[in-house]
């Protein structure tokens, strides 16, 4: 199970090999829902952002979670730019980062 912590809240990914392209085509896929409270930020990224030849993916995920927590209230363009620019190494793989922030209140 992968766990991340941001702004005092912890989110976990589902158990199992849920990665697309993992080669496990016979494993059934499930739908997961995780309601995000107002002001939450959701980051979606490729492994190139957190993994390199010199650092395993778990170390990279821990570093990213800490860096993202420090930037939790930053505007999204700054958050994304800082997460990519704040990386202390050259990227060994392609990097994609998408950030979504839930509004403070949902207006109808």
Secondary structure, DSSP 8 states (H G I E B T S, - for coil): --EEEETTEEEE--SS---TTSS-TTS----------TT-EEEEE-GGGT-BTTB-HHHHHHHHHHHHHHTTTS-HHHHHHHHHHT-SS--SS---EEEEE--SS---
